[in-house]
Amino acid sequence: MISLGIGLSAQTNIAGYSFTKSTGAAYTPITGGTVFASGTYDDSVSPAITLSSPFPFGGTTVTTCYISTNGFITFGGAPLTYTYSPLSTLDTGTLGAVAAFGQDAGADPTMNTSASPEIRYQDLGTEFVVQYKDHANYYNRSTEKLNFQIHLVYATGEINIVYGNNSNPGTVSTSGTTPQVGIRGNSVAYATNVNNLMIGNVPAGTTCDWSKAVTGNANTSTMLFSGTANANVKIPTGLKYTWMPGTQLPVRTFAATTGVTNSGATLNWTAPSGATAYNLQYRVAGNCDWTSFLGNPVSAATATLTGLAQNTTYQVQVQALNGNAQSIYSHIPDLAGTGNGYAAAGSFTTVANCPSVVTALTSSNVSTTTATIGWTAPASVPASGYEYYYSTSPTAPFNTTPASGSVAAGAVTANLSGLTTATQYYFWVRTNCNGTDKGSWVGSSSFITLCNPFPIPYSENFDTTPVGSSTNTNAPTCWKYLEPSGWAGYGYVYGSYYTSAPNGYYISSDAASTGGGMLVSPVTTNLMSGSNRVRFQANAGGSGYTMEVGTLSDPNDASTFTAIGSPIALTTAFTQYVVNIPSGTSQYLAFRHSGGGTYRSIRLDDINVEPVPSCLEVSGLASANVSALQASLSWNASASAPANGYDIYYSTANTAPSSTTTPTVSANSSTTYTASGLAPSTAYYVWVRSNCSATNKSIWTGPVSFTTSSLCPAVTAPASGAQGLSTAPTITWDAMPSATGYRLTVGTTSGGTDVLNNVDLGNVTSYTFAAPLAANTKYYYVVNAYAGNAVSSSCTIRNFTTACSSTISSLPWTENFDGLTTLGSQIAPSCWVVGAGTKSWTSMNASSTSFNTPKSAPNYMTLQYGSTDPSQLWTPIFQLTANTSYTFSFYYNTNGTSSGFIGYTGNVVVNNTQSMTGATDLGTFITATQGTTAYTQYTVNFTPSVSGKYTFGVNVSSTGSPWYLGVDDFSLTQSTLGTSEVAANDKNVKVYPNPFSEILNISDATNVKNILVTDVAGRLVKTIANPSQELRLGELQQGMYLITLEMKDGSKQTVKAIKK
């Protein structure tokens, strides 16, 4: 048996829990216990929380729970962090769930500064409480603040969800606005193991809030909390939902409703196991409260409701009983008994006493404030005529809704007046048989009242119109989208292409290759007087796509379009276009897609219909020759030939100047200008206008924008991140054109000024520290250039680290990296240096990755996803003695020998500084075809010929991107001389010169039989029999070699020599 914090039984009867709800409950915030999440959080799950007592749940007990930031808790096992529907999703190991607000949730106090988000839990001994404070739907976290608690009562197994003060639902997004609320067991079987709630915008515009929630009709049922769908469906403060352990399962299966008359109907259902009686409730669709059936309780699985109103839609629900055991009420069934009656159609509609209905609703004669509606009379004409209802809301009227008006028998039209201009109206019509009995409302149909004519000037930027789509073509109020019959394209307000945010207008040909779709203006007074023009911004999805500007005589007939001039060839960049409108009689302007190919789009924004000005604007505004301090501006001359030239305005803010804005430059006589004295690395926006006279100026043209180049000098040394530098390093940089001097800032923290604070160095390109810096210290520095008052900004902060002041002379020496308290890229022990390379050596511990682990826990160094660019890891500097043998070793591991684990090439080098310049190769420890499954020790011997400072480097490159190479447990020891080596020293056998280039001499070769030349890796590279005193070894590679002398008396002597 596997123990997961539960008893021996499974939680399979959660649907049998009873349910009650109430309002006005006390909401007492908890302040003790443990905070699981606070501030910004998203998609997180707590560790297992042990309950202080076993909690009865579904016939057994649970002892652990998990809290999700998505508004619910689970028992027994942790849910996935991205589970948003806990009642219909069975995460592995979870044995139950309680959802108070199950949705994609989150919190971010930087988006909602009045919120203090927190998720806290506290065990009070008698109950366990989870509290969500200032919680929110993830997509509406900038406005929502939700407060609620989940209570688990130990003694009884009672589950309470209590809601505190909650904000109105958010309106930022429609995503995530349907949370799940309820409980489930260890399965998501709706019939037996889910006990959930639902509420929605039913009927549309309902005022029923969460206190009127009904039983869900599936495990996927949800609540509604949306400021866009219906803000009335909110959560009253003090709302409390309670579930108590029970034994009676609810009614889950219905049969069709039968015997529907004008005053009654018979409900039929399948009896759940154990049920002996039932309670029924019913309500008129749209009401929030229920009426209990006078015949309750009923003993059979059927009941006939009587005394109902004619032609009225009802909803019903049933509660199963077994003695004192009461189930939750059932879901609301539809007429067939197989679907959801929590809808406008309800469970059934009683028969109308007035059965005749009208057909074919129409509208005509629509003006700015009036319209005529019409319909087709039924075959049986009602004696008392017809009633009609109209509204600006598409919500259908109930049968009890008062009519807006009526007409006598025989009339089939009605005139509406007093309407609002440019408004959409919906209308319904019903028959009136005798003044008392009315037929069902038929509708809706709709019309839009006309707009009043627009006087010139007017403009449209589309920013207050909701965006449309390819299946929801739209336009701003009084504008319209029009296309020829059968045209395949579409046009709508779009939220991606614009010159003024957030919207523009988009017309696409889609599969059509001919022109057609167009945006039509409002009716315009004196549009074609001959003294007006239209100015607008446009671009296209491809260069060369064309559009036309023209007029329409009939705004409902695309064939009445007349183009003004030739098609306009657009570019992919928004450009301003100006079209003069000729004389004529049409009152509508249109922007038409010219076709030319399939799937072509044109985009429009900032349309201005205006009189042709007497002082015309410039065009072709452009910038060029942009440097750090200046830029050249040019434009095309105005056709007005302005007497006072041109005004120029430029700014670092993209805010257009008005007619009263003071220009930066006034009355510039030419069509070019050089703007100087600019700030480097700065974006500028430029506008130009014609200055025809002191009182007559054109509109501003622009902006054109440019960004000045950086004045930051290019630092040439030291390299950023350089290590092991002297304590008096020199910083050098390239001279910047136009710069008159440079400033240097140096600190021991990034951005720090504790060493040099913006010191003016004059017009130089190098600086050497006069006072020595501290050893083994990282310094941060930045070089700025200046020219007059202009100073470079945001220049790169670079760093270097000075070398250690001391060397290690006491051996043996070891390093296992376990003393590091801070780990990360390029972090190594004191006096180590992580050298150059695209990939950097990184200190890690055993929990950092599953692919590689230390040799000796907890820490090690690793290279991840290597590069062809070699990376070095340098030991501290050692003080070594000439002609003394030392052994350097370390362990390495790739954690595998298959593809992905191999590709590294590594060797060991030695040098006097922690740099590859002048380093000597001591041997290769891994090749590109090798890998290891366990740590392997590599050992190399080194004998310096000169006493001094030495450091060892692990130099690694790779082919491909192998995963990990780990190194650990470094050591350096002084080698012990062998017997023959001691003898050689005693006999004073010498080799010289050492180091050598081509020839190595032996002081006495009389008794030497053979000479063996071996490299430091132990490979025999040359044998010389009966040698002379002069050994020619020019073919050897640079490095250290062991020269073994085999004497004629059988003894051996070994001397170490270095080939230069």
N, C-alpha and C positions, 0 to 999 in steps of 0.2 A: 504493500500500500504506500502511495506517495502522500506525504503530508504537506499541505499548502495552507496551513492556518485555518482549516475547516473541520467540521465533524465528519460523521460517517455517511450522511445523506447528502444528496444533491439539492440545490435550490431550484425546484421545478414547478412550484405552485404559486409564483408571485402574482399571477393574474387573480388569485383568490383573495388577495389582500382587499380589505374594505378601504374606502376613500371618502374623506370629507374635506370641505374647504370653508374658510371663514375669513372675514376681514376685521380689522381693528385689533389684531394680535400685537402684543408688546414686542418690539424689536430691541433686544438688549445687546449692544456690541460687546464682544469679548476683547480683553486687552492683555490677558496673560497667555500662557502656552508658548507655542513655537511659531515663528514666521517662516513659512515655506518659500514665498516669493514676494518681492516688493519692487517698487519702481517700475522699470521696463521689464516685461516678461512676455514670452510667447512660446507656445508649444513645448511645455515642460511638464514633467511628472515627478512627484516627490519620491523619495525612497520609501520602502515599506514602513508603515506606522503601526506599531503594536497597540492594540486597544487594551485598556486596563482590565476589562472584563470581556468574556465571550459575548458577542452580540447575536441574539436570535435572529435568524434570517432564513425564510423559506423552509422551515421545519428542521433546521440544524443551526449551527453557530459558526461565526467567522471571528477571527482574532486579529487580522491585519487588514489595512486598507491603504489605498494610494490616492493621492489628490492630483487631478489634472488641472492645469491652468485653463483648460477649455470648459470649465464650469461643471464638473462632475467628479465623483469619486468611484472607485471600483474596490471590490473585495477579492482577496486571495492572490491576485496577480496584477502586474502593472499594465495599463493600456499603452498603446503606441502614442508617442508624443503628438502625432498629427491626427488622432482620432477626434472627429468633430460630431459624430452621431452615435453616442454611446449606447443607445437603446436598440439600434438596429445593426450595430457592429459588435461582433464577438471577438475581442482580442484574445490571443492565446493565453490561457491561464487565468483569465478573469472569471470569477464565480458569481458576479452580480455587479450592478451599477445603480447609483442614485444620481440622477441628472437634475440640477436646478436651473441650468442655463447652458445645455450642451450645444456648443457651436464653435466655430473658429474664433477664438477669443484672444485677447491680448491687452496690454496696457503700455502706455508710453507717456509719462508726465511731461516730457518736452513738447508733446503735441497738445496736451491738455494741462495747462499749468495750474488749474484749480484742483486737479486730481492728485490723490496720494495713494496710488494703487498698492494693495497688499492682500496676500492670501495667508491666513493664520488658522491654526487649529489648537484646540485646548480640550483636554480630558477633565471634565468636572466631577468625575467619580460616578455620578448617576447617569451622565450622558456624555457623548463625544460630539463636539461641535466643530464644524469647518466653516470659516467665514471668508467671504469674498468682499473686499472693500474697493470702491471706485473701479470696479471691473468694467469691461467693455467688449462689444463686438470688435474684432480686430480691425475691420474696415471702417468703423465709426469711432475709433478710440480717441479721436480729437475732440469729441463732444459728449460721448456717453459716460455716465458714472452710475454703475449698478452695484447695489448692496444687498446681499442675501446670505443666508446661513442654511446649512444642512445639519440637522440634529438626529443623532442615533441614541435612543433611550434604551439603556441596558436591560432594565427589569422587564420590559414588555415587548421589546422589538419594534416599538413605534418609530416611524420615520417621519420627521417634520421638515418641510422646507418653508422658511419664513423670509419674506421680502421686506427690506427696510425702505428707506427713501431712495427712489430710483429716478434718474433723469428721464426726460422724454426720449423716445427712440431717435437715433441719429438719422440724418438726411444726407450724409456725405456719400454713402454707397448703398446699393440695394443688395450687396453680397452679404451672406452670413446673417440674414435677418429672420431666419426661421429656426430657432433653437428647439431642441428636444427637452421635454420635461417629463419626469416619471421615474419608475424603477423597473429593473429587469433582473432575472435570475441568471443561471449559468448557461442559458441558451437565449436565442432571440425568437423563440416560437411565440407568435402573437397570441394564439389561443390559450396558452397556459402559463406563459412565463414572462409576459410583458404587461405592465400596468401603467399606461401613459396617458397624456392629455393632449388636446388640440384646441386651437382657436385661430381664426383667421379673419380676413376682411370679407365676412359672409353675413348678410349680403354686402355688396360694395358700399362703403361709407358707414358701416355699423358703428355704434357707440359702445358695444360690449367690450369690456376690458378683461384682463386675465382672471378676475374673480368669477367670470362666467364661462370658463373653460369647460369643454365637454370631453368625454372619453375618446381617445384616439381610435381610428378604425383600422390601423395597421401598425406594425412596429416602426414604420417610417414616419408616422404622424408627427407633426410639429406645431409649435406655437408661432405667433407672429409678433415681431417687435421691429417695426419699420416706420420711419418717419416719412417715407415716400409712398408706401402702399396705403397706410392709414395710421396716423399718429394717435387716433383715439384708442387703439388697441394697446393700452399701456398697462403698467403694473401699479395697482394702488398700494400705498404704504400700509403695512400691517397685514398684507395678504398671507394666509397660511394654508398650505396643503399638508394633509395628514394621511398616511397609509398605516393601517394596523394589520398585523398578521390575521388571516382569516382562512376559512376552509371552503367557502362556496365560490366556485368558478362563475364568471359572468356569462350572459348570453352573448355568444359570438356569431351565431348563424341565424339568419332570418329567411322566411319565405316571402313571396310576393304579397303585397297588401291587396286585399280583396274587398268587394262590396262597397266601393267608394260611391257615395251618394252626395246630394247637396247638403247633407247634415251629418254624415258619419262615414266610418270606414272600419274594416276589420283587419287587425294586425296579427301576424302569424310568425312564430319563431320556433327554433329547435331547442328543446329543454336541455340545459347542461346537467351533467351528472350531479345528483343529490338534490336538485331543486324541487320544492314542493309547492311553491306559490310565487307570485310575481307582483311587483308594483309597476305601474305605467305612469309616465309623465308625457305631456305634449305641450307644444307652444306654436304660435303663429310664426312662420319664418320671418326673421328680422327682429323678433322680440328677444330679450336677453334672459328672461326668467321663465320658469316652467310651471305648468298647472298639473296637479296630481289628479288622476282619473278617479271619479267618485266611486267606482266599483272596486278599488284596491282593497285587499289583495285579491288577485284572481288565481284560480287553482290550475287552470289549463294553460297550455302554451299558445293561447289565442285570446284575443279580447276585441270587443266591438266598441269603438268610441261613438258617442251620440251627442246631439246638441251642438254640433259644430256649425260654423258660419259657412254659407255657400260661397263657391268660387274663391276659396281661401287656401293658401299653401300652409301645411303643418309639418312639424318635425316631431318625432317620438323617440323615447328611450325607455328601456326596460331594465328592472332590477330583479335578480333572482334571489329567492328566500329559501331558507331551510331552518325552521324554528327561529332561533335568535340570530342565526348566521345570515348576513346580508352581503351580497356581492356588490362590486362597483356597478354603476349603471352601464348599460351597453353603449356601444357607439350608435350613432344615428343612422338607420338604414334608409336606402332609397326605395322607390316604389316597387322595384323588382325584388328587393330584399338582398341583392347581391352586391350592392355598391354603397357609395357614401351619400347619405342624405343631408350631410352638413354642406349644403349648396343651395343655390337659389331655387332649385326644383323641389327641395325638401323631401319628405317621406311620401307625401301624396298631396293632391289638390282636390278639394271637394268640387262636385259638379256645379257649374254655374246655372242659376235660375234663368239667366239670359244667355243662351248658348251661342247665339250668332256672333260672328266676329268679322271685322273689316279686313281688307287685303290691300296690297299695292299702295303703300304710303308714298306720297310725292310732295315736293315743294316747288314753288314757282314765284315769279314776281318778287324776287328777293331784292330789297333795297338796303339803304343804310340802317333803317329803323323798322322796316315792315317786311312781311313775307306772307304768302298764302300757302297753306298746307292742304293736301287733298288725300282722298282714299277711295277705294272701290267698295260700294255697299254690298252687304251679304245678300244672299237670295231671299232670305226672310228679313225684310226691312223692319228695324226696331220702331215701335210705336212712338217712343219719346226721343228719337233722334240719336245724337252721338255726343260723347264728351271727349275732350282732348287735354293733354297735359304736355307742357314743354318746360325745358330746363337747360341750363348751361352744363349740367352734370349728366354723364351717361348712365347714372344709377336709375334703374327701372323703378317706377312707382309701384307701391303695393295696391291691393284692391281697395284698401281703406284710405289711400292717399287722395285728398281732395283734387278735383279736376281744375285745370286752369281756365276752362271755358266749355261751352256747349253750343250745339246748333240743333235746329229742329229737324224732325223727320223729313226726309227727302233731300236735304242738303248734304253734299259730299265734299265741301271745302269749308275752310275757316280762315279768316284774315287775322293775322297777328300784328300788333303794333306796339310802339313803345320799346322796341328792342334796342340793344346796344350795338353800336357800329363795330364791324370787324370782329364779330363774336360767333362762335359755333354754338348752335342750339340743337338739342335733341328733342324729339316729340313722339308721343304715343297717342293712339285713338282707341276708344272702346264704344260698344253699343250700349244704348240706354233703353231697355225694354219697356219699363213702366214708371220710371222715376225712382223706383226702389231697387229693382234688380238690374244689375249692370253686367255687361260681358267682361271678358278678360282684356286687359290692355294689350294692344298689338303695337310692336315697334322694337327698337327705335329706328327712326330715320333721322337725318340731320341736314342742316344747311348752315352756311356762314353768311352773316350779313355783310353788305358791302362796306368798303372803307370810304370815308370822306376823301375827296380829291386832295392830293398832296400839293402844297404850293412849293415853288422853287425858291430857295435851295433846301435840299434835304440830303441825308446821308444814311448809309447802312453798313455796319461792320459785323453783323450776325452774332454778336457776342451775348445777346440776351435771349436768343432763340435756342431751345433744346436741340441737341444734335439728332439727326435722323439716321437713316441707313438705306441700303440698296432696296430693301423691302418696305421702307417707311419714308418715302420721298416727302420732303417738307421744305418750307421756306418761312422767312419771317412774316409776321402779321402784315397783311395787305400786299405782300409779294406772293408769287406762286411759282411752282415748278410746272412747266408745260412741255409736252412732247407730242410729235405726230402719232397717230394711231399705229400701233404695232412696232414702234421704235424699241429696240432692245435695251437701251441704256437707262440711266437714272440720274437724279440730282438731289442733293440734300445738304443740309448744314452739317459741316464736318469739323471735328475737333483736333485735326492734325496739321492742316495746311492753312496758314494765315499770315498776315503781316502785323495784325494787332490781335493779341491773344484774348480769348482762347479759341475762337471759332473763325472759320471762313466758309466758302461755299464750293461744292465739289460736283462736277458733272462728268460722268463717264459714259463712253459710247458702248462699253461692254462688247457684246457680240455684233453690234451694228457698225457698219463701215461708212454709212452716210450720215450727214448732219441731221440734227433734229432737236435734242433736248435743250431747253432754254430756261433761264431765270427771268421772270417777268416782273417789272416794277409795279408799284401801285399806280392807279390812275393819277395822272399828273396834270395840273392846270397849266395851260399854255406851254406844253412840252416842246412843241414844234413851232415856236414863235420866231425861230431863226436867230435868237440871241442867247441860246443856252448850250451847255456842253455837259458831258459826263467824264469824270476823272476817276480812275479805279486802278487797283493793283491786280495783276494776274500772273500766273505761271502755268506750266504744264508738266505732265508726267514724263515727257520726252521733248527734246529740242525739236522745234519745227512744227509741233502740233498747232492747229489753228482754231481761232474762234472769230465770231462776228458780233458786232454791235449793230442793233437795228431798232425798228419800231414795230408795234403791232396795232392794228385797228380793232381787233377783237381779242381780248385776253384769254378767250377759251378756244381759239382756233389757231393752231400753229402755222397753218398755211397763209395767214395774213401777215407773216413776218416780212419786212422789207429791210435789207441790209443797208447800212450807211458805209459807203466806201468798200474797200477790199478787205478780205480776211486778214486778221492780225496773226503773224507767226510768233508764237510764244517761245520762251526759253524755260529752262528748269529753275531759274531764279526769279523771284517776284520782282516785277518791274511796273512802274507807273505808266499808264496809257491815258491819253486824252483824246476824246472824239467830240467834235463839234456837231450839234444836232441841227439838221437843216430845217427849213420851213415846211410845214405840212399840217395835217389835221389829226394824226394819231395821238393818242393820249398815253400810250404805254411804251416803255423802253424795254428792250430784251437783250440778253447776253446769250448767244447761241453757240453750241458746240458745232463746229464745221465738219466733223467727220474726218474722212481721209484714211481711216484704218480702224480696226477693231481694238478694243481694250485701251483706248486713249482717254486720258483724263485732262481736264482743265480746271483750274482753281481760281477763285475770285475773292477779293476782300476790299474793304474800305472804299465802297462806291460813293461818290459824291456827284449829285446832280445840281448844277449851279449855273448862274449867268456867266457868259464869257467875259472875263475881266478885261479892263482896258490896259492893265499892266500884266503882261504874261510872264509866267514863271520860266526858269531855265530848265534845261534837260541835260542828260549825260554827265551828271556829277560823278567824279572819280577821284581817287587818290593814287599817288605813285611816289617812288623814291623815298620810301619810309625808312627813317633811321631811328636811332635812339632819341634824338632831340628835335627832329623836324620831319615834315612831310610836304609833298607838293600836291596841290589841289587844282582841278580844272573842271570846266563845264562848257556846254554849248551856249552860245549867246542867245538871249531872249529875242523873239521876233519883234518885241516892242522897242528895241534899242533904247534901254532906259537912260535917261539923261544923267542920272546920278550914279550910274554904274551898278554895282552889286554889293549887297550886305552879306557877310559871312558870320555864321555862328557855329562854334564848336565847343564841345563839352565832354567830360568823362562820364556823364549820365545820359542814358538814352531816353531823354525827355524832350519831346519836340518843342521848339520855341513857339510862342504865340506872336500875334501881330504887335504886341507891346513889349516883347522881349528886346533888351538892348543887345545889338549885335556885338560879336567879338571884334569884327572889322567892319567899318561902314564905308560905303561909296568907293569900293575897289574899282578902279577904272578898267581893268582887263578881265579876261575870263580865266586867269590863272592866279594862284596865290601860294606862297610858301609859308606854312605855319611853322614857326620856330619857337624855341624856348619850351618845348614840350617835356613832359616827364617820361623817363624811360619805362619800358615794360608796362605801358598803360594803353587801354582801349579808349579811342576817341570817336565821337560821332559828330558829323558835319552836316550843316544845312546851308543853302545859299538862296537868296531871293533877289529879284530885280527891284531896283530903287528908282522908280520913274520920276518921283517928286517927293517933296517933304510929306505930302498927304496921300500919295498913291504908290503903294508897294504891292508886289505880287505875293502869292502864298509862298511859304518856304518849300524848297525842294530838298529831299533827303529823308532819312539820313544815309550817307555813305560812311562806313566805319573802317578804321584801320587800327592796328596796335603797334605802337613804337617798339623797336627792338630793345633787347636788354643792353644795359651798360655794364653788366657784370663782366669782369675780366676772366679769361680762361687761365685757371691756375695750372701751372706745369709741374710743380713739385712742392711738397712731397705728394705721392699718390694718396688719394683719400683712403683711409683705413690702414695706411702704412704703419708697420710696427718695428720696434727695435731701433728707433732713430736715436741719434745722439741728443744730449740735453741742450745743445745749441744748434738746432737745425736751421736751415735756410728755406724760406718760402719764396717761390718765384712765380711770376705770372706774365702773360702776354699783354703788351700795351693795347689799350682800347682807343680807336679813333675818336677824336673830340674830347677825350678825357684830359683834364688838367692836373689830376692828382689822384691819390688812392688812400683809403683808410683801412686799417686792420683791427679786427676785434678777435680776441683770443680768450677762452675760458676753459674751465675744467668740467663744465656741463654744456650741453647743446644750447647755444644761445647765450652762454655765460660771458661775463665781461670782467672776471676777477683777475685776469692776467693783463690784457690790453683792452681798453674800452674806446673803440672807434678812434684809434690814434691816427692822426694825419701824418702820412709818410712823405708827402710831397709827390712830385712826378717821377717816381722810380718804379722799377719792376721786380724788386727783390727786397727781402728783409731777413736779416740774421739776428737771432735773439742775443742781446748783449749779456743779459744775466742768465746763467744756466737754469733750465727748467728742472722740475723734479723728475727723478728717475722712475721708470716703470709706471708712467701716468699717461692717461688718455687726455689729449687736448683737442678742443674744438675751435675752428677758426673760420673766418669769412673775410674775404677781400672785397671791398666796394670801391668803385670808381666814382669820381665826381667831375662835373664840368659846370662851373659857376654854382648856381643854386640847385642844379639837378644832381641827384645822387642815385646810384643804382639801388635797386630793391630786390628782395627775395632771392638774393644770390645764394648759391649752394653752400651750406655749412659742411665743411669737411673736417676730418679728424686724423690724428696720428697718435701713436703711442711711443713714448721714449723707452729706451732700453733699460734693462735692470742695471743697477749700479754695482751689484755684487755677482760673483760667480760661485759655482759649487765646486769645492775642492775635496770634500769629505765623501768617500765612497765606502760601502756600496750606497747607491741612490736608487729609489723606487718612486713610482707615481701610479696610483690607480684611480685618480680623479674623484675619489669618494669624499674628499674634503670640500668640493664645490657646493655652495649653498644656492647659487643662482646658475641656472642652466640655459643654454640657448645657442644660437648661431654665433660663431666666433668668440664664444666664451670658453676660456681655458684657464688652467691654474696660473698663478703669478709667475711671470718671467717666461712662460710659454708664448709662442707667437703663431697665430693662424695666418699663413701666408696668402699670396695671391691665388686667384682662381675664380672661375665663374661660379662654382659651387664651393661653399665654405664648410670647413669642419665645424661640427656642432656637438656640444655636450648634451647628453641625454641621460635618462635613468631607465630602469627596467619597465616602467609603465608608459614610457613615451611612445612605443610602437610595438606591434606584435611580431614584426619581422626580425628584429635584432635585439639582443639583450647584452648586458655586460658580462665580462669574464668573472669579475668579482663585484658583486652588488654593493651599492646601488647604481653607480655612475660609470660612464664610458664615453669615448669620443666616436663620432660616426660621420661618414660622408654619405649623403643621400642623392640618388639619381645623378650619378657622376657626369663629367663633361670631358671633352677632349682637351680642354684647358686645364693644365695640371694645378692641383691644390696641395699646399704643403702644411704640415704640422711640425713645428720646431720645438725641440726641448729647450730647457734653460741652458745657459752657457756654463761649461765646465772648465776648470783649470786642470789641464792634463800635462803629464811629464813626458819628455822626449824618450823614445826607445822603450816605452813601457806599454805592454799590451793591455787593451781594455776590451771588455765584452759588452756589447749593447744588444738588448733584446726587448721584444714586446709580443703580444698576442693579437691575432687578427681573425676575422670571421665574416664570410658573406652570407651565412645561414642557408646555403643551398648551392647545388652544382648544376641546376638546369637553367634554361633560358629565363632571363629576368634576374638571376642571381650572379651571372658571370659577365665579364666585360671589363673588369678593373685591371689596370697595370700599375704596379707599385714598386718603387725601389727606395733604398735607404741611402741618404747622402750625408756627408760631413762637411762642415765649413767653419770658418772663424767668426762669421756673422750669420744672423738668422735670415739668410737670403740665398737664392739659387745662384747668384753671380759668383763664379769661382768655386762652386761646390764640387766635391769629389764623390763619385758614385761608389758605394760600398757593396752593392748587390741588389738583385731583384727578388722580392719575396712573393709576388703574385703576377701571373700573366693573364691576358684577356680570355684565355680558354680555361682558366682554373677557377674553382670555387671551393668553399668549405662548408661542412655541415656542423662543425664545432670549432671552437677557438683553437688556433694553431700557433705555436711559438716560432718566431723567427729570431735567429741569433747571428750576429756578425761581429768579427773581431777587428779592432783598429789599433794601430801603433803609430802615434805621431812621431815625426822625425824631429820636430821642434817643440819645445815646451811652450804652452800658451793657452789661449781660450779656444774652445771648440764646442760646437753644437751639432746635434744630430737631427736630420729632417726626414719625415715620412712623406714622400712625394708621389701623388696618385693622380692618374688620369683614367679615362675610360673610353670605350667604344660603345655606342648605344647609350642607354640610360639604365644601367643596372640599379637595383633597388638600394641596397645598403652595404656599406663596408664598415664594420666596427673594429676599433682597436682599444686595447686595455692593458694594464699591468706592465708598464715600461720599467726597465732597470738598466743600470750601468754599473759594472763591477770591474775591478782590476784583475786581469788574468793572472793565474799562477804559472810560473815558468816550469817547463818540463825538465827532466834530468839532463837530456842532451843539450837543452838551451843553456843550462847552468854550466855544463861542460864547455860549451862553445864560448861562453863568456870567460871561463877560467883560462882557456887556451888562447884567448885574445884574438880570435878570428874576426876579421873586420871586412866589411864591404864598403866601397866608396866609388864615386860620390853618392850620397844619399840625402835627398832624392837625386835620380839620375835621368838623363835624357835618352842616350843611345847605348852607351857602354857602361857596364858595371864591373868594377875591378875587385878581385879577391886578394887579400894581403898575402896569403900563402896557399898555393894550389898543389904543393908537393904531395901531400897525403890524401888528396881528394880523388875518389874514384868516379862518382857521378854527381851531377847537380840537377835537382828537381825544382821547377818553378811552378808554384801553385797560387791561384788567386784566392781572395778572402772567402769565397764561397766553397773552397775546398777542391776546386777543379784543377787537375794537372794540365798545364798549358804548354810546358816545354821540358824536355829531358836533354841534358848535355853530358856525354860520356867523356871521360879523361879530359876534363876542361883545362884550358890554360888560365892564366891570371886575368885575362881580358874576356869578359862575357858580352857578346853583342845581342842586345835585347830591344833593339829599336822597333821591332814589329809589335811589341806589347801595347795594349791600350793603357791610357792613364789610370792610375790607381795604385793600391798597395798590394804587394806580393810577398809570399813566404819563399825564401831561397833556402832550400834544404840541401846540405852538403853531406853526402854519403861517403864516409871516410874508408880508407883501405883496411883499417883495423876493425870495421864493422860498426863503429859508432856513427851517430848522426848529429849534425849540428844545424840549427835553423836560425837564419837571420832575416829580419823584415826589411824590405826596401820599397821605396815609393818611386814609381815611374811618372815623370812629369808629363 
